[in-house]
Amino acid sequence: MQMLDVNPDTVCRLIALAQVFHAQEAVVIPEQPTSPGADWAMQVFADHADDEVCLEFKSSIDDLEPEQLQQVVALLWLGRGDGTLEDWPELLEQAQDDWNPSTAEYLIAHPFLADPLREALAMQGYDCE
């Protein structure tokens, strides 16, 4: 079983930022397709370009290597039930296939991002406490 290359503390930081960002009343998330490359995710960032939490989230994402970003996307999918822990290699492969430079936008545009990331970390044996 392949373990995480992305630091769980980094994922916990993304969870915390996502919770703060999505708790704001002004945040509006459009209906979401399943593709990481869709334009709707870019619009979320465009609508919140001056939001400090959103900018910090994007900065944290930008600090990660592509392989680490792919793991965060695979964690999102794992945590929302797109597969089980046994499917981790396939989820990771799919995230690698779907990867593009808009990963930060794709992630922050999920209105309940924190919950599946937290769930997936727990499945991997990590905790944000």
PALOBA-664889 format. One record per atom (N, C-alpha, C): residue number from 1; atom name; x, y, z. Coordinates in pm, whole numbers, plus 50000, padded with zeros to 5 digits. Example, Ala and Ser with C-alpha at 12.3 -4.5 7.8 and 13.67 -1.06 7.14 Angstrom:
FIZA,seq,atom,xx,yy,zz
FIZA,1,N,51319,49431,50780;
FIZA,1,CA,51230,49550,50780;
FIZA,1,C,51320,49670,50780;
FIZA,2,N,51285,49775,50708;
FIZA,2,CA,51367,49894,50714;
FIZA,2,C,51290,50003,50787;
***
This chain:
FIZA,seq,atom,xx,yy,zz
FIZA,1,N,50086,49880,50000;
FIZA,1,CA,50000,50000,50000;
FIZA,1,C,50089,50124,50000;
FIZA,2,N,50068,50208,49902;
FIZA,2,CA,50145,50332,49894;
FIZA,2,C,50093,50433,49995;
FIZA,3,N,50184,50490,50069;
FIZA,3,CA,50145,50590,50168;
FIZA,3,C,50157,50729,50107;
FIZA,4,N,50125,50828,50186;
FIZA,4,CA,50126,50965,50137;
FIZA,4,C,50267,51021,50124;
FIZA,5,N,50292,51090,50014;
FIZA,5,CA,50414,51167,49998;
FIZA,5,C,50392,51312,50039;
FIZA,6,N,50265,51355,50035;
FIZA,6,CA,50233,51490,50079;
FIZA,6,C,50223,51487,50231;
FIZA,7,N,50278,51590,50295;
FIZA,7,CA,50278,51598,50441;
FIZA,7,C,50134,51610,50492;
FIZA,8,N,50091,51521,50581;
FIZA,8,CA,49956,51531,50635;
FIZA,8,C,49928,51667,50702;
FIZA,9,N,50031,51728,50760;
FIZA,9,CA,50013,51861,50820;
FIZA,9,C,49976,51964,50714;
FIZA,10,N,50031,51948,50595;
FIZA,10,CA,49997,52037,50484;
FIZA,10,C,49851,52018,50446;
FIZA,11,N,49807,51894,50439;
FIZA,11,CA,49667,51866,50407;
FIZA,11,C,49576,51922,50516;
FIZA,12,N,49617,51909,50641;
FIZA,12,CA,49539,51966,50751;
FIZA,12,C,49529,52118,50739;
FIZA,13,N,49636,52182,50695;
FIZA,13,CA,49634,52327,50673;
FIZA,13,C,49535,52362,50562;
FIZA,14,N,49536,52284,50455;
FIZA,14,CA,49440,52307,50346;
FIZA,14,C,49297,52288,50395;
FIZA,15,N,49277,52188,50480;
FIZA,15,CA,49144,52164,50538;
FIZA,15,C,49099,52286,50618;
FIZA,16,N,49187,52337,50702;
FIZA,16,CA,49153,52453,50785;
FIZA,16,C,49120,52575,50699;
FIZA,17,N,49201,52600,50596;
FIZA,17,CA,49177,52714,50507;
FIZA,17,C,49045,52696,50430;
FIZA,18,N,49020,52575,50384;
FIZA,18,CA,48896,52549,50310;
FIZA,18,C,48774,52571,50400;
FIZA,19,N,48784,52529,50526;
FIZA,19,CA,48672,52549,50619;
FIZA,19,C,48643,52698,50637;
FIZA,20,N,48747,52777,50656;
FIZA,20,CA,48729,52921,50675;
FIZA,20,C,48672,52984,50548;
FIZA,21,N,48729,52948,50433;
FIZA,21,CA,48684,53004,50306;
FIZA,21,C,48538,52970,50280;
FIZA,22,N,48501,52845,50296;
FIZA,22,CA,48365,52804,50263;
FIZA,22,C,48262,52849,50367;
FIZA,23,N,48307,52889,50484;
FIZA,23,CA,48214,52937,50586;
FIZA,23,C,48170,53081,50559;
FIZA,24,N,48239,53149,50471;
FIZA,24,CA,48205,53288,50440;
FIZA,24,C,48073,53293,50361;
FIZA,25,N,47988,53388,50396;
FIZA,25,CA,47859,53400,50329;
FIZA,25,C,47872,53438,50182;
FIZA,26,N,47976,53511,50148;
FIZA,26,CA,47990,53561,50011;
FIZA,26,C,48035,53453,49912;
FIZA,27,N,48076,53338,49962;
FIZA,27,CA,48128,53234,49873;
FIZA,27,C,48011,53163,49804;
FIZA,28,N,48012,53167,49672;
FIZA,28,CA,47911,53099,49592;
FIZA,28,C,47983,53000,49502;
FIZA,29,N,47944,52875,49513;
FIZA,29,CA,48005,52768,49434;
FIZA,29,C,47901,52721,49333;
FIZA,30,N,47932,52728,49202;
FIZA,30,CA,47838,52681,49102;
FIZA,30,C,47827,52528,49102;
FIZA,31,N,47729,52477,49028;
FIZA,31,CA,47718,52331,49013;
FIZA,31,C,47851,52279,48961;
FIZA,32,N,47895,52166,49011;
FIZA,32,CA,48029,52119,48978;
FIZA,32,C,48029,51997,48888;
FIZA,33,N,48104,52004,48779;
FIZA,33,CA,48128,51883,48700;
FIZA,33,C,48235,51799,48768;
FIZA,34,N,48267,51684,48715;
FIZA,34,CA,48365,51597,48780;
FIZA,34,C,48506,51620,48730;
FIZA,35,N,48523,51697,48626;
FIZA,35,CA,48656,51715,48566;
FIZA,35,C,48735,51826,48635;
FIZA,36,N,48861,51799,48670;
FIZA,36,CA,48944,51903,48731;
FIZA,36,C,48973,52019,48636;
FIZA,37,N,48957,52001,48507;
FIZA,37,CA,48992,52105,48412;
FIZA,37,C,48880,52198,48374;
FIZA,38,N,48766,52186,48437;
FIZA,38,CA,48651,52266,48396;
FIZA,38,C,48666,52414,48433;
FIZA,39,N,48605,52501,48352;
FIZA,39,CA,48615,52646,48372;
FIZA,39,C,48547,52694,48499;
FIZA,40,N,48448,52619,48549;
FIZA,40,CA,48373,52663,48666;
FIZA,40,C,48465,52684,48786;
FIZA,41,N,48567,52601,48800;
FIZA,41,CA,48657,52613,48914;
FIZA,41,C,48738,52742,48904;
FIZA,42,N,48777,52779,48783;
FIZA,42,CA,48851,52903,48763;
FIZA,42,C,48766,53023,48805;
FIZA,43,N,48636,53013,48781;
FIZA,43,CA,48546,53124,48814;
FIZA,43,C,48539,53147,48965;
FIZA,44,N,48548,53041,49043;
FIZA,44,CA,48546,53056,49189;
FIZA,44,C,48662,53144,49233;
FIZA,45,N,48782,53116,49181;
FIZA,45,CA,48897,53199,49215;
FIZA,45,C,48881,53341,49163;
FIZA,46,N,48830,53355,49043;
FIZA,46,CA,48812,53489,48985;
FIZA,46,C,48716,53571,49072;
FIZA,47,N,48611,53507,49121;
FIZA,47,CA,48512,53576,49204;
FIZA,47,C,48568,53614,49341;
FIZA,48,N,48675,53548,49385;
FIZA,48,CA,48729,53569,49519;
FIZA,48,C,48879,53602,49514;
FIZA,49,N,48919,53670,49408;
FIZA,49,CA,49062,53698,49385;
FIZA,49,C,49125,53781,49495;
FIZA,50,N,49046,53860,49567;
FIZA,50,CA,49101,53944,49674;
FIZA,50,C,49079,53886,49813;
FIZA,51,N,49026,53766,49821;
FIZA,51,CA,49000,53702,49950;
FIZA,51,C,49131,53645,50006;
FIZA,52,N,49169,53692,50125;
FIZA,52,CA,49296,53651,50184;
FIZA,52,C,49304,53500,50208;
FIZA,53,N,49197,53439,50254;
FIZA,53,CA,49197,53296,50280;
FIZA,53,C,49213,53219,50149;
FIZA,54,N,49142,53263,50047;
FIZA,54,CA,49151,53200,49916;
FIZA,54,C,49293,53213,49862;
FIZA,55,N,49352,53329,49877;
FIZA,55,CA,49489,53351,49830;
FIZA,55,C,49589,53264,49907;
FIZA,56,N,49568,53249,50037;
FIZA,56,CA,49657,53164,50116;
FIZA,56,C,49642,53018,50077;
FIZA,57,N,49518,52977,50049;
FIZA,57,CA,49494,52840,50003;
FIZA,57,C,49569,52817,49872;
FIZA,58,N,49554,52908,49778;
FIZA,58,CA,49619,52894,49648;
FIZA,58,C,49771,52895,49664;
FIZA,59,N,49823,52979,49752;
FIZA,59,CA,49966,52983,49777;
FIZA,59,C,50016,52850,49834;
FIZA,60,N,49939,52793,49926;
FIZA,60,CA,49977,52663,49984;
FIZA,60,C,49978,52555,49877;
FIZA,61,N,49880,52558,49789;
FIZA,61,CA,49873,52462,49678;
FIZA,61,C,49991,52483,49584;
FIZA,62,N,50020,52609,49554;
FIZA,62,CA,50129,52640,49460;
FIZA,62,C,50265,52596,49512;
FIZA,63,N,50278,52581,49644;
FIZA,63,CA,50404,52536,49705;
FIZA,63,C,50427,52386,49690;
FIZA,64,N,50323,52313,49650;
FIZA,64,CA,50333,52167,49640;
FIZA,64,C,50383,52126,49502;
FIZA,65,N,50450,52012,49499;
FIZA,65,CA,50493,51953,49373;
FIZA,65,C,50371,51888,49306;
FIZA,66,N,50374,51870,49172;
FIZA,66,CA,50260,51808,49104;
FIZA,66,C,50219,51673,49165;
FIZA,67,N,50317,51591,49203;
FIZA,67,CA,50284,51461,49262;
FIZA,67,C,50209,51477,49393;
FIZA,68,N,50245,51580,49470;
FIZA,68,CA,50176,51604,49597;
FIZA,68,C,50034,51654,49571;
FIZA,69,N,50018,51740,49472;
FIZA,69,CA,49884,51789,49436;
FIZA,69,C,49795,51674,49392;
FIZA,70,N,49852,51584,49315;
FIZA,70,CA,49776,51469,49270;
FIZA,70,C,49729,51386,49388;
FIZA,71,N,49812,51376,49489;
FIZA,71,CA,49771,51302,49610;
FIZA,71,C,49658,51373,49682;
FIZA,72,N,49661,51506,49687;
FIZA,72,CA,49552,51580,49751;
FIZA,72,C,49422,51556,49676;
FIZA,73,N,49427,51559,49543;
FIZA,73,CA,49307,51532,49463;
FIZA,73,C,49259,51389,49487;
FIZA,74,N,49350,51293,49490;
FIZA,74,CA,49312,51155,49517;
FIZA,74,C,49252,51142,49658;
FIZA,75,N,49303,51218,49753;
FIZA,75,CA,49245,51218,49888;
FIZA,75,C,49101,51271,49885;
FIZA,76,N,49078,51377,49809;
FIZA,76,CA,48941,51429,49794;
FIZA,76,C,48850,51319,49742;
FIZA,77,N,48893,51253,49637;
FIZA,77,CA,48810,51149,49578;
FIZA,77,C,48790,51032,49673;
FIZA,78,N,48895,50992,49742;
FIZA,78,CA,48884,50883,49840;
FIZA,78,C,48785,50920,49949;
FIZA,79,N,48798,51041,50002;
FIZA,79,CA,48714,51084,50113;
FIZA,79,C,48569,51106,50077;
FIZA,80,N,48542,51135,49951;
FIZA,80,CA,48401,51154,49911;
FIZA,80,C,48339,51024,49862;
FIZA,81,N,48416,50915,49868;
FIZA,81,CA,48359,50784,49838;
FIZA,81,C,48374,50737,49695;
FIZA,82,N,48463,50797,49619;
FIZA,82,CA,48486,50753,49481;
FIZA,82,C,48562,50621,49475;
FIZA,83,N,48609,50575,49588;
FIZA,83,CA,48681,50449,49596;
FIZA,83,C,48710,50419,49742;
FIZA,84,N,48771,50303,49765;
FIZA,84,CA,48809,50264,49900;
FIZA,84,C,48960,50276,49914;
FIZA,85,N,49010,50252,50033;
FIZA,85,CA,49154,50257,50055;
FIZA,85,C,49226,50157,49964;
FIZA,86,N,49161,50045,49936;
FIZA,86,CA,49220,49947,49845;
FIZA,86,C,49232,50002,49703;
FIZA,87,N,49147,50101,49669;
FIZA,87,CA,49149,50163,49536;
FIZA,87,C,49249,50278,49527;
FIZA,88,N,49323,50305,49635;
FIZA,88,CA,49414,50420,49638;
FIZA,88,C,49506,50427,49516;
FIZA,89,N,49570,50317,49476;
FIZA,89,CA,49659,50326,49358;
FIZA,89,C,49584,50372,49232;
FIZA,90,N,49460,50324,49215;
FIZA,90,CA,49381,50364,49098;
FIZA,90,C,49337,50510,49109;
FIZA,91,N,49298,50554,49227;
FIZA,91,CA,49259,50694,49247;
FIZA,91,C,49378,50785,49218;
FIZA,92,N,49494,50745,49265;
FIZA,92,CA,49615,50824,49242;
FIZA,92,C,49650,50828,49093;
FIZA,93,N,49635,50715,49026;
FIZA,93,CA,49661,50711,48883;
FIZA,93,C,49565,50802,48807;
FIZA,94,N,49437,50800,48847;
FIZA,94,CA,49338,50887,48783;
FIZA,94,C,49372,51034,48808;
FIZA,95,N,49414,51067,48930;
FIZA,95,CA,49452,51205,48961;
FIZA,95,C,49573,51247,48878;
FIZA,96,N,49666,51155,48856;
FIZA,96,CA,49782,51185,48772;
FIZA,96,C,49738,51210,48628;
FIZA,97,N,49646,51128,48579;
FIZA,97,CA,49596,51144,48442;
FIZA,97,C,49520,51275,48424;
FIZA,98,N,49446,51317,48528;
FIZA,98,CA,49363,51437,48520;
FIZA,98,C,49435,51564,48561;
FIZA,99,N,49559,51553,48608;
FIZA,99,CA,49629,51669,48663;
FIZA,99,C,49643,51779,48559;
FIZA,100,N,49627,51903,48607;
FIZA,100,CA,49653,52021,48525;
FIZA,100,C,49687,52137,48618;
FIZA,101,N,49732,52249,48564;
FIZA,101,CA,49774,52361,48651;
FIZA,101,C,49662,52427,48731;
FIZA,102,N,49538,52386,48711;
FIZA,102,CA,49425,52447,48782;
FIZA,102,C,49381,52367,48903;
FIZA,103,N,49471,52289,48960;
FIZA,103,CA,49435,52203,49073;
FIZA,103,C,49385,52284,49193;
FIZA,104,N,49447,52397,49223;
FIZA,104,CA,49402,52478,49337;
FIZA,104,C,49258,52521,49317;
FIZA,105,N,49226,52565,49198;
FIZA,105,CA,49091,52609,49167;
FIZA,105,C,48992,52493,49181;
FIZA,106,N,49032,52377,49127;
FIZA,106,CA,48947,52258,49134;
FIZA,106,C,48916,52222,49279;
FIZA,107,N,49018,52226,49364;
FIZA,107,CA,49000,52187,49504;
FIZA,107,C,48913,52286,49580;
FIZA,108,N,48946,52415,49574;
FIZA,108,CA,48873,52514,49655;
FIZA,108,C,48729,52528,49608;
FIZA,109,N,48701,52491,49485;
FIZA,109,CA,48565,52503,49432;
FIZA,109,C,48472,52394,49483;
FIZA,110,N,48524,52297,49558;
FIZA,110,CA,48438,52194,49619;
FIZA,110,C,48387,52249,49752;
FIZA,111,N,48256,52272,49763;
FIZA,111,CA,48202,52340,49880;
FIZA,111,C,48225,52270,50013;
FIZA,112,N,48245,52140,50012;
FIZA,112,CA,48267,52067,50137;
FIZA,112,C,48403,51998,50134;
FIZA,113,N,48502,52065,50076;
FIZA,113,CA,48635,52008,50057;
FIZA,113,C,48694,51953,50187;
FIZA,114,N,48677,52024,50296;
FIZA,114,CA,48739,51985,50423;
FIZA,114,C,48695,51847,50469;
FIZA,115,N,48566,51816,50453;
FIZA,115,CA,48514,51689,50504;
FIZA,115,C,48575,51567,50435;
FIZA,116,N,48574,51559,50301;
FIZA,116,CA,48635,51441,50239;
FIZA,116,C,48786,51433,50260;
FIZA,117,N,48854,51548,50265;
FIZA,117,CA,48998,51543,50292;
FIZA,117,C,49025,51488,50432;
FIZA,118,N,48948,51533,50529;
FIZA,118,CA,48964,51485,50667;
FIZA,118,C,48934,51335,50674;
FIZA,119,N,48827,51294,50607;
FIZA,119,CA,48788,51152,50606;
FIZA,119,C,48898,51067,50542;
FIZA,120,N,48953,51113,50431;
FIZA,120,CA,49057,51037,50361;
FIZA,120,C,49185,51029,50444;
FIZA,121,N,49221,51138,50511;
FIZA,121,CA,49338,51133,50599;
FIZA,121,C,49318,51029,50709;
FIZA,122,N,49198,51026,50765;
FIZA,122,CA,49169,50928,50870;
FIZA,122,C,49181,50786,50814;
FIZA,123,N,49134,50764,50691;
FIZA,123,CA,49145,50632,50629;
FIZA,123,C,49292,50594,50608;
FIZA,124,N,49378,50696,50588;
FIZA,124,CA,49521,50672,50568;
FIZA,124,C,49595,50664,50702;
FIZA,125,N,49521,50685,50812;
FIZA,125,CA,49582,50672,50945;
FIZA,125,C,49635,50802,51003;
FIZA,126,N,49587,50916,50952;
FIZA,126,CA,49631,51047,51001;
FIZA,126,C,49514,51122,51062;
FIZA,127,N,49547,51221,51145;
FIZA,127,CA,49447,51300,51215;
FIZA,127,C,49496,51444,51221;
FIZA,128,N,49403,51538,51206;
FIZA,128,CA,49440,51679,51208;
FIZA,128,C,49438,51739,51349;
FIZA,129,N,49408,51660,51448;
FIZA,129,CA,49401,51715,51586;
FIZA,129,C,49538,51741,51642;
***
